[in-house]
Amino acid sequence: MVRTQIQLTTDQAAQLKRLASASGRSMADLVREGVERLLRDLSGHSRSERMLQAARVFGTFTSGTRDLSNRHDDHFAEAAVERR
């Protein structure tokens, strides 16, 4: 293992200490688990896998606007005017 130093907010440190006490684990163990989860989540899928996953939802939703792909700029401009 590599020893490192991190800085937490007062609230983060207090919550982590309570969680460690309640679970019977060390704060360091919980931090290692959190880092492991973050690394797994961020690097769990390759770019091509994420692109395929995104492609699976294409066509799943509808805006109800039939000419949206052709007149998207007009629709955005109209929406901006409506917000004012």
C-alpha distance (Angstrom), angle and dihedral (degrees) to the residues before:
residue distance angle dihedral
M1 . . .
V2 3.76 . .
R3 3.77 118.9 .
T4 3.80 113.7 -133.4
Q5 3.76 138.2 167.1
I6 3.81 125.6 -132.0
Q7 3.77 134.0 -179.3
L8 3.79 121.0 -132.5
T9 3.76 130.4 -175.6
T10 3.78 115.4 -103.4
D11 3.81 89.7 -107.4
Q12 3.81 93.5 48.9
A13 3.79 91.5 50.1
A14 3.80 92.6 48.7
Q15 3.80 93.5 48.3
L16 3.80 92.0 45.9
K17 3.80 91.2 49.7
R18 3.84 91.4 50.6
L19 3.81 91.3 47.7
A20 3.79 91.7 48.6
S21 3.79 91.6 49.7
A22 3.80 93.4 46.8
S23 3.80 93.1 47.9
G24 3.80 97.0 41.5
R25 3.79 91.1 -122.7
S26 3.76 131.8 118.2
M27 3.78 123.0 -102.8
A28 3.81 88.6 -120.8
D29 3.80 90.8 55.1
L30 3.80 91.2 52.1
V31 3.81 91.4 47.9
R32 3.82 90.5 50.4
E33 3.82 89.6 50.6
G34 3.80 90.8 49.8
V35 3.80 92.1 50.0
E36 3.80 90.7 47.9
R37 3.81 91.5 51.6
L38 3.80 91.6 48.4
L39 3.78 92.9 49.5
R40 3.80 91.7 47.3
D41 3.80 92.7 48.1
L42 3.79 94.5 47.3
S43 3.77 96.9 43.7
G44 3.80 100.3 28.4
H45 3.78 95.7 105.5
S46 3.76 132.3 35.8
R47 3.80 120.0 -124.2
S48 3.80 91.0 -103.4
E49 3.83 91.0 51.7
R50 3.83 90.2 51.0
M51 3.82 90.5 48.4
L52 3.81 91.1 51.5
Q53 3.79 90.8 48.2
A54 3.81 90.5 51.0
A55 3.81 91.4 47.2
R56 3.80 90.4 57.1
V57 3.80 90.6 68.9
F58 3.82 95.5 50.4
G59 3.77 108.9 121.9
T60 3.79 92.8 12.9
F61 3.78 94.9 108.9
T62 3.78 131.6 45.8
S63 3.78 131.8 -157.2
G64 3.77 94.0 -159.4
T65 3.80 89.0 -125.3
R66 3.78 109.0 115.8
D67 3.82 98.0 -163.7
L68 3.81 98.0 42.8
S69 3.80 95.5 117.8
N70 3.80 92.0 51.6
R71 3.81 99.5 39.2
H72 3.81 102.4 29.6
D73 3.82 93.5 131.2
D74 3.81 91.1 52.6
H75 3.80 91.7 49.4
F76 3.81 92.4 48.7
A77 3.81 90.5 49.4
E78 3.81 91.0 49.3
A79 3.81 91.0 49.3
A80 3.82 90.8 50.4
V81 3.81 91.2 52.2
E82 3.83 90.8 48.9
R83 3.82 91.0 54.1
R84 3.81 93.2 57.7
